[in-house]
Amino acid sequence: MHCGPPRCKPMPSAQASVMETLRLTDLSEHPRNAGLAGYAAIGAWRRTAYLGLIAGREILTALPRDVARALTRALRSRSAAPLRIDTGVRADAGATRIALYVHYSATGLISQMVRYQLEVLNQLGFSIVFISMASHIPEADWDAVRQRAAVVVQRPNFGLDFGAWRDLLPEVQRRWSVPSELLLANDSVLGPIHPLKPVIDAMRAGGDGLFGLTESLQNGPHLQSYMLMARGVPAVADLMCFMQKLHISHSKWLLVRMGEVRLSRWMRRRGHRVAALFGYDRLVRAAVADPEERRRLQAVYPRLQDLSEMSTGAAIATLHRWPLNPTHHFWRVLTTQFGFPFLKTELIQRNPARLPAVTEWQTLVPVDSPCPLSVIEAHLATLEAPSGTDPS
């Protein structure tokens, strides 16, 4: 089944509760949470210590490979070359709005949902650099993306999205110098289940700066990186400078802290506005106002076990003191009260925080979702590793 063209229809009656307006809010000024403190809401400190142990083991495992790769890069004096790079059908030498879109699937397939996301970005004015880190891509899928992109790249599976963005920014500069808009995106989200155009329009209305969809307070206020937009040549240039200096690691834990968390602080120190459409405080207040949401949260985390009995102010303060992951813990609030356009793939596939009722996610996809439920489900099927293969 093919996703239809983007449309901005009124919400169906099941979604009539969507009342919050789309507006940018500057990042919070809350004190930075050190280390793993933001995860203490999971419960006992024993659990937090366990997470620290897992992170330490990941870093130690990644270290030899990081050193080896650094030595190789020093000898070559350049980034690892792409496995394949083609000019797409929609190449435009005069483009001023560029999107870098990162893809990975264990099967190598480029799903109809991903193709639809590219079509939406085209219609929103972006020339797309599509970067896949799949080891093998069927030729028909490669050609389908060429029809929607300015550049199509197959790259070694290293460094996650930040590694891909960093390695392809020199290609962006070579073709377009410093664009006036730079969108960093990846395929870690399902949808859009609500129209994306109002989201992009709201970010463009914010003037120049760095804008994202959701704000996290874990390890300090920052924009979550699944979709970021830098606007204005000075902001885009500083974002490119940050990427150029970024150390890429095999460790996801390190990449999140050196990339996603540091980027927001880097841009603010350089005088740029940094803002989210769905600020953490707004989500907390919406969740606290919903008794059912309070019950869901307190059922999962011992530190939140009295949330239903707390006053509104105390509940809000508690959720700031022990910050949660907005795209996971507030996923219902986001989709039903804010018209959030996506669901996080990790939440649907793995539900790492063991949140209740995630298996009912299909019921939150509107009947007139821009990308139909069947297409989203077909995309999830393409992410399953073939028998006997290593998805990493």
C-alpha positions as CSV (number, residue, x, y, z in Angstrom):
1,M,0.0,0.0,0.0
2,H,1.3,3.5,-0.9
3,C,1.2,6.5,1.4
4,G,-0.9,9.2,-0.1
5,P,0.2,12.8,-0.5
6,P,0.6,14.9,2.6
7,R,-2.6,16.5,3.7
8,C,-3.7,18.7,6.5
9,K,-7.2,17.5,7.2
10,P,-9.1,18.2,10.4
11,M,-8.5,15.7,13.1
12,P,-11.1,12.8,13.2
13,S,-13.4,12.7,16.2
14,A,-11.1,10.2,18.0
15,Q,-8.5,12.9,18.0
16,A,-10.7,15.8,19.1
17,S,-8.7,16.1,22.3
18,V,-5.7,17.6,20.4
19,M,-5.8,21.2,21.8
20,E,-2.3,22.3,22.4
21,T,-0.9,24.8,19.8
22,L,2.4,24.3,18.1
23,R,4.9,26.8,19.5
24,L,8.6,26.9,20.1
25,T,9.8,27.2,23.7
26,D,13.4,27.9,24.5
27,L,15.4,25.2,26.3
28,S,14.9,25.1,30.1
29,E,17.5,26.6,32.4
30,H,17.3,23.7,34.9
31,P,20.7,22.7,36.4
32,R,22.5,20.0,34.5
33,N,21.9,16.5,35.7
34,A,25.3,14.8,36.1
35,G,26.0,11.3,34.8
36,L,23.2,8.9,35.1
37,A,21.2,10.9,37.6
38,G,18.4,11.5,35.1
39,Y,17.7,7.8,35.1
40,A,17.2,7.5,38.9
41,A,13.5,7.7,38.3
42,I,13.7,4.0,37.2
43,G,13.7,3.2,40.9
44,A,16.4,1.9,43.2
45,W,19.9,3.1,42.9
46,R,20.9,-0.5,42.3
47,R,19.2,-0.2,38.9
48,T,21.0,3.0,38.2
49,A,24.3,1.4,39.1
50,Y,23.4,-1.5,36.7
51,L,22.9,1.0,33.9
52,G,26.3,2.6,34.7
53,L,27.9,-0.8,34.5
54,I,26.3,-1.5,31.1
55,A,27.4,1.9,29.8
56,G,31.0,1.3,31.1
57,R,31.1,-2.1,29.4
58,E,29.9,-0.6,26.2
59,I,32.6,2.1,26.3
60,L,35.4,-0.4,27.1
61,T,34.2,-2.7,24.2
62,A,34.2,0.3,21.8
63,L,37.5,1.7,22.9
64,P,39.8,-0.7,20.9
65,R,37.8,-0.2,17.7
66,D,37.7,3.6,18.2
67,V,41.5,3.7,18.5
68,A,42.0,1.5,15.5
69,R,39.6,3.6,13.4
70,A,41.3,6.8,14.6
71,L,44.7,5.5,13.5
72,T,43.3,4.5,10.1
73,R,41.8,7.9,9.6
74,A,45.0,9.6,10.6
75,L,46.9,7.5,8.0
76,R,44.4,8.2,5.3
77,S,43.9,11.9,6.3
78,R,40.3,11.7,5.4
79,S,36.9,10.2,6.4
80,A,36.0,6.7,5.4
81,A,34.9,6.8,1.8
82,P,31.2,6.0,1.0
83,L,30.6,2.5,-0.4
84,R,28.5,4.1,-3.1
85,I,27.3,7.6,-4.0
86,D,25.0,8.7,-6.8
87,T,23.4,11.9,-7.9
88,G,19.7,11.7,-7.5
89,V,17.0,12.8,-9.9
90,R,16.1,15.8,-7.8
91,A,19.5,17.4,-7.7
92,D,19.3,21.2,-7.5
93,A,22.5,23.2,-7.5
94,G,20.7,26.2,-6.3
95,A,19.0,24.6,-3.3
96,T,19.1,26.5,-0.1
97,R,17.2,24.0,2.1
98,I,19.1,20.7,2.6
99,A,18.0,17.6,4.6
100,L,20.4,14.9,5.6
101,Y,18.3,11.7,6.2
102,V,19.9,8.6,7.7
103,H,18.6,5.1,7.1
104,Y,19.4,1.6,8.3
105,S,17.6,-1.7,8.1
106,A,19.0,-5.2,8.7
107,T,17.3,-6.4,5.5
108,G,18.6,-3.5,3.4
109,L,15.1,-2.7,2.3
110,I,14.0,0.9,2.0
111,S,10.4,0.8,3.1
112,Q,7.4,2.6,1.6
113,M,7.2,4.6,4.9
114,V,10.8,5.9,4.5
115,R,10.1,6.8,0.9
116,Y,7.0,8.7,2.0
117,Q,8.9,10.6,4.6
118,L,11.3,11.6,1.8
119,E,8.4,12.8,-0.4
120,V,7.1,14.9,2.4
121,L,10.5,16.5,2.9
122,N,10.6,17.2,-0.8
123,Q,7.2,18.9,-0.7
124,L,8.4,21.0,2.2
125,G,11.2,22.4,0.1
126,F,14.2,20.3,1.0
127,S,16.8,18.8,-1.3
128,I,17.7,15.5,0.3
129,V,21.0,13.7,0.9
130,F,19.9,10.2,1.7
131,I,22.4,8.1,3.6
132,S,21.9,4.4,4.2
133,M,24.1,2.3,6.4
134,A,22.6,-1.0,5.3
135,S,25.1,-3.5,4.0
136,H,23.1,-4.4,0.9
137,I,20.4,-2.4,-0.8
138,P,18.2,-3.9,-3.6
139,E,18.7,-2.0,-6.8
140,A,15.0,-1.3,-7.1
141,D,15.0,0.4,-3.7
142,W,18.1,2.4,-4.5
143,D,16.5,3.7,-7.7
144,A,13.3,4.5,-5.8
145,V,15.3,6.7,-3.5
146,R,17.2,8.3,-6.4
147,Q,13.8,9.5,-7.7
148,R,13.2,11.4,-4.4
149,A,16.7,12.6,-3.5
150,A,19.5,14.9,-4.7
151,V,22.2,12.6,-3.5
152,V,22.0,8.9,-2.5
153,V,24.8,7.4,-0.4
154,Q,25.6,4.0,1.0
155,R,28.0,4.3,3.9
156,P,29.7,1.8,6.3
157,N,27.6,1.2,9.4
158,F,29.6,3.2,11.9
159,G,28.8,6.2,14.2
160,L,25.0,6.0,14.0
161,D,23.3,9.2,12.7
162,F,25.9,11.6,14.0
163,G,28.6,9.8,12.2
164,A,26.6,9.8,8.9
165,W,25.7,13.4,9.2
166,R,29.3,14.4,9.9
167,D,30.8,12.4,7.1
168,L,28.4,13.8,4.5
169,L,28.5,17.4,5.5
170,P,31.6,18.0,3.3
171,E,29.5,16.8,0.4
172,V,26.8,19.3,1.3
173,Q,29.4,22.1,1.4
174,R,30.9,21.0,-1.9
175,R,27.5,21.1,-3.6
176,W,25.7,23.9,-1.8
177,S,28.3,25.8,0.4
178,V,26.4,26.8,3.6
179,P,22.6,26.5,3.1
180,S,20.1,28.7,4.8
181,E,18.4,25.6,6.3
182,L,19.9,22.3,7.3
183,L,17.6,19.5,8.5
184,L,19.1,16.5,10.3
185,A,16.8,13.5,10.3
186,N,16.7,9.7,10.6
187,D,14.4,6.8,10.2
188,S,14.1,6.2,14.0
189,V,10.5,7.4,14.0
190,L,7.3,6.0,12.6
191,G,4.9,8.0,10.6
192,P,4.0,10.8,10.2
193,I,0.7,10.0,11.9
194,H,-0.2,13.7,12.0
195,P,0.8,16.2,9.3
196,L,4.4,17.3,9.3
197,K,3.9,20.6,7.5
198,P,2.6,22.5,10.6
199,V,5.7,21.2,12.5
200,I,8.1,22.5,9.9
201,D,6.2,25.7,9.5
202,A,6.3,26.4,13.3
203,M,10.1,25.9,13.3
204,R,10.5,28.2,10.4
205,A,8.5,30.8,12.2
206,G,11.0,30.8,15.0
207,G,13.6,32.8,13.0
208,D,17.2,31.7,13.0
209,G,18.7,29.1,15.4
210,L,18.6,25.4,16.2
211,F,15.2,23.9,16.6
212,G,13.9,20.4,17.4
213,L,10.7,18.6,18.3
214,T,11.3,17.4,21.8
215,E,13.4,18.6,24.8
216,S,15.0,16.2,27.2
217,L,16.4,17.1,30.6
218,Q,18.3,13.9,31.1
219,N,22.0,14.9,31.4
220,G,21.0,18.5,31.0
221,P,18.5,20.3,28.8
222,H,19.0,19.4,25.1
223,L,17.1,18.8,21.9
224,Q,16.6,15.1,21.0
225,S,18.3,14.5,17.7
226,Y,15.9,12.4,15.5
227,M,14.9,15.7,13.8
228,L,16.8,18.9,14.1
229,M,16.7,22.1,12.0
230,A,19.3,24.8,11.9
231,R,18.1,28.0,10.3
232,G,20.1,30.9,9.1
233,V,23.6,30.8,7.6
234,P,25.4,31.6,10.9
235,A,23.5,28.8,12.8
236,V,24.1,26.3,10.0
237,A,27.8,27.2,9.8
238,D,28.2,26.7,13.6
239,L,26.3,23.4,13.4
240,M,28.7,22.3,10.6
241,C,31.7,23.4,12.8
242,F,30.4,21.3,15.7
243,M,30.1,18.2,13.5
244,Q,33.6,18.7,12.1
245,K,35.0,18.6,15.6
246,L,32.9,15.8,16.8
247,H,34.6,12.5,17.8
248,I,32.7,9.6,16.5
249,S,32.7,6.4,18.6
250,H,31.4,2.9,18.3
251,S,29.7,3.5,21.7
252,K,26.1,4.7,21.4
253,W,26.3,6.0,25.0
254,L,29.3,8.2,24.2
255,L,27.8,9.4,21.0
256,V,24.6,10.6,22.7
257,R,26.5,12.6,25.2
258,M,29.2,14.0,22.9
259,G,26.7,14.6,20.1
260,E,23.1,15.0,21.0
261,V,23.6,16.5,24.6
262,R,26.6,18.7,23.8
263,L,25.2,20.2,20.5
264,S,22.5,22.2,22.3
265,R,25.0,23.7,24.7
266,W,27.4,24.4,21.8
267,M,24.8,26.4,19.9
268,R,23.6,28.3,22.9
269,R,27.2,29.4,23.8
270,R,27.5,30.8,20.3
271,G,24.5,33.0,20.8
272,H,21.9,31.0,18.8
273,R,18.4,30.4,19.9
274,V,17.8,26.8,20.8
275,A,14.2,25.8,21.2
276,A,11.8,22.8,21.0
277,L,8.2,22.6,19.7
278,F,7.3,20.2,22.5
279,G,9.2,21.5,25.6
280,Y,9.6,19.2,28.5
281,D,7.7,21.4,31.0
282,R,4.7,21.6,28.6
283,L,4.6,17.8,28.4
284,V,5.0,17.4,32.2
285,R,2.1,19.7,32.9
286,A,-0.1,18.0,30.3
287,A,0.7,14.6,31.8
288,V,0.2,15.7,35.4
289,A,-3.2,17.2,34.4
290,D,-4.4,13.7,33.3
291,P,-5.1,11.3,36.2
292,E,-4.7,8.3,33.9
293,E,-1.2,9.4,32.8
294,R,-0.2,9.9,36.5
295,R,-1.3,6.3,37.2
296,R,0.6,5.0,34.2
297,L,3.9,6.6,35.3
298,Q,3.6,5.7,39.0
299,A,2.9,2.1,38.1
300,V,6.3,1.8,36.4
301,Y,8.7,3.7,38.7
302,P,9.0,3.4,42.4
303,R,10.2,7.0,42.8
304,L,6.9,8.1,41.3
305,Q,4.6,5.8,43.3
306,D,2.9,8.6,45.0
307,L,2.3,10.7,41.9
308,S,-1.5,10.4,42.0
309,E,-1.6,11.7,45.5
310,M,0.7,14.7,45.0
311,S,-0.5,18.2,44.4
312,T,-0.1,19.5,40.9
313,G,3.0,21.6,41.9
314,A,4.6,18.7,43.7
315,A,4.0,16.3,40.8
316,I,5.5,18.7,38.3
317,A,8.5,19.3,40.5
318,T,9.1,15.5,40.9
319,L,9.0,15.0,37.1
320,H,11.6,17.7,36.7
321,R,13.8,16.4,39.5
322,W,13.7,12.9,38.0
323,P,13.4,13.7,34.2
324,L,12.0,11.1,31.8
325,N,12.4,10.5,28.1
326,P,9.7,12.5,26.5
327,T,9.2,10.4,23.3
328,H,8.9,7.2,25.4
329,H,7.2,8.2,28.7
330,F,5.0,10.9,27.3
331,W,4.2,9.2,24.0
332,R,0.4,9.2,24.7
333,V,0.4,12.8,25.7
334,L,2.4,13.8,22.7
335,T,0.1,12.0,20.2
336,T,-3.3,12.7,21.7
337,Q,-2.9,16.2,23.1
338,F,-0.1,17.8,21.0
339,G,-0.6,16.2,17.6
340,F,3.0,14.9,17.6
341,P,3.7,13.5,14.1
342,F,5.7,10.4,15.1
343,L,6.1,7.4,17.3
344,K,9.6,6.3,18.2
345,T,10.5,3.0,16.6
346,E,12.5,1.9,19.7
347,L,9.4,2.3,21.9
348,I,7.2,0.2,19.6
349,Q,9.8,-2.5,18.9
350,R,11.5,-2.9,22.3
351,N,9.8,-0.7,24.9
352,P,13.0,-0.6,27.0
353,A,11.4,1.2,30.0
354,R,8.6,-1.5,30.0
355,L,5.9,1.1,29.8
356,P,2.3,-0.2,30.1
357,A,-0.1,-0.5,27.1
358,V,2.6,0.2,24.4
359,T,1.2,-2.8,22.5
360,E,-1.9,-0.8,21.9
361,W,0.0,1.8,19.9
362,Q,-2.0,1.1,16.7
363,T,-5.1,2.6,18.4
364,L,-3.4,6.0,18.5
365,V,-2.8,6.1,14.8
366,P,-5.7,8.3,13.4
367,V,-7.9,6.7,10.7
368,D,-6.8,9.5,8.3
369,S,-3.1,9.3,9.3
370,P,-1.0,10.8,6.5
371,C,1.0,7.6,6.5
372,P,-1.5,4.7,7.0
373,L,-1.1,2.1,9.7
374,S,-0.6,-0.7,7.2
375,V,2.5,1.1,5.8
376,I,3.9,1.6,9.2
377,E,3.5,-2.0,10.1
378,A,5.1,-3.0,6.8
379,H,8.1,-0.8,7.7
380,L,8.5,-2.5,11.0
381,A,8.7,-5.8,9.2
382,T,11.6,-4.6,7.1
383,L,13.6,-4.0,10.3
384,E,13.7,-7.6,11.3
385,A,17.1,-9.2,10.8
386,P,17.1,-12.2,8.5
387,S,17.8,-15.5,10.3
388,G,21.4,-16.0,11.1
389,T,22.5,-12.4,10.6
390,D,23.9,-9.9,13.0
391,P,21.8,-6.7,13.0
392,S,24.7,-4.6,14.3
